[in-house]
């Protein structure tokens, strides 16, 4: 560290330099305030020792001026006993006053004390600087981590969405593959799915089950993959044996769905979509609310779409005829509550133009 000693007399400067110089402290000297200020502007002094009245300036004024360059400098002012007792404004900036010239010998001790203080302050500043640096580093790291996590999350969500979309395409493609065998059923699965979702909505079906219901409706006849074409596509009435074979499709579909993870939630609907409310359906002969709600919904919408579209063996029924047929089968084939919800909420308007809908309404359907 460096000290600056200011005194007009060369002998006093020599004496002070001798007292103060040590391994730790290099001493510079100045004989006037002007010289002291010149030196201070270019050097990093830890300590300033000045006599009470160097030429040109009051000692305390000099301290004030030097501290503009070196705000941390520890200043010791010698002589001027009265100053120590009646400090002026600038006196607060002075570390220690030495009252009488003959007390100079105390200077070594005072300066040692001052140097300890300077070291302590410097250490403290260094610590604060390091801590601040560490904190900034930590904050930067945290921010980076946050960005990385957000980015990864987005990627995972995107990948999941893509996978889901791909699964959906594959499943719906499967349903369409079954439909493709028979031109007359084209679009049937998509319509059954749409009617089912709408009927489920008005029936208060749980939101988290909607996706499974959509798949169930789309794929309810997936078991037809296992039905012989000679039976599936037979243009005439089926024999008893052929009917028995045909009636296996819900169980075949159920078995297919049980082997595909994503189709597990659709198993019960696929198996039971030919059950009847009165218990005379197949394959399990379930009755009323024993039949899963999803299967009751699909039983109704599947039958409705068959009535409402042209088939090779019959023309489409008009909307009022469809409603009449549904009501006739309420409590027999279909859940009567669902039949009413279907008709009251105009679920069947989904695939009708506005004109067709107004015709339906005016004809009393
Ligand atoms: Fe079926």
Boltz pocket constraint, residues with backbone or C-beta under 6 A from the ligand:
constraints:
  - pocket:
      binder: B
      contacts: [[A, 220], [A, 221], [A, 249], [A, 273], [A, 274]]
      max_distance: 6.0
